[in-house]
Amino acid sequence: MIIYNVTSNIDASIHDKWIVWIKEHIPHVLATGHFTEAKLTKVLVEEQEGATTYSVQYRAKSREALDNYYKNDADRLRQESLKMFGDKVLAFRTELELVDEYTVKVN
């Protein structure tokens, strides 16, 4: 399984607006049909000047699905953020391959 991770550093001046936007944006990414789920997480680090960092992890259906996302949808969806927030959001993307999962069984 491939995880497409988008880590974004959010300037304090647009934080509240960005949170509302990302919660609306994630369903649009999922609606492309290339992913099975997404998780929005806050990165627990102390940032300078009040910025906050978040990570969105999208589980791709397959390597092919992620490649199709890049080919057909990624640019259009990235442009939404650039148009709304410009350089107030600094994002980088990584691909992760799930090697194994472990869970604790609760009685």
N, C-alpha and C positions, 0 to 999 in steps of 0.2 A: 504494500500500500504506500502511496505517495501522499505526503502532507505538503501543501503549499502554504508557506508561512509568510505573512506580511507584517513586519514590525514597523510601527509608525511613532515618531516622536512629535508630540502635539504641543504647539506653543500655547501658553496659558491664555493668551488673548482670544483664542477661538475654541478653547477646550469644550465648553458646554455645547456650542453649535456643532462641533465635530462629533461628539458622543451621540447626539440626536441623529446626525447624518449617517454615521457608521451603522447604527442599529437599523436604519432603513436600507442602507447599501448592501449589507450582507445578504439579505433575502434576494436581492437582484443578482448577486453573484451565484447564489445557489440555484436560481431560476434558469441559469444557462444550461443546467443539466449535467455539468461536468463533475460536480461534487456531491458527496452524500451527506455531509454535515459541516458545521463550522463552530468554532469556539472563539469568543472574544475574551481576552485576558489582559489584565493590567500587569505590566512589568514592575516588580517591586524593587526599584532602585531609586535613590535620591538624585533628582535631576537639578541642573542649574537653572536659575531664573524661573522657577515654577513650571517648567515643562513637564509633561507626563508621557510615558511611553506605553503603548498597547501592542498586543500581538493578536492577529486573527489567524487561526489555523483552519484551513480548509482541507478536508479529506477528499482527495481525488478518487474517482471511480477506478482509474487506471493511469498508467503513464500516457497512454494514447489520449485519454480524456483531458489530462493536463495540457498536452501539446495542442489539442484542439481548442482549449480555452485560450492559450496564448495566440493562436492563429486567428480565432474568430471573435473573441470578446475582450481580451485583456486591455488592449489600447483604449477602446471606447470607455470601459469602466474606470480606468486610471485617469482619463481626462476629466471625469466628473470631479474628482478630488482636486486636481490641479486648478480647474476652473473656479471652484468654490473657495479654496484655501491657499492656493499659490505656494509660496515658500514657508508658510506657517506650519506645514506638515512635511516632515522629512521621513520618507519611507524607504525600506529596503526589503527585498524578497529573497527567501531561501526555499530550497526544496529539501525535504527530509524523507528518507525511506524508513518506514516502520520495520524494524527487525523482529521485535517480539513484544508482546503485551503481557502484563501480570496483574492480577487482581487479588484482593483479599476477600475470602468468603466470609460473610457475616452469618452467624447462627440465628 
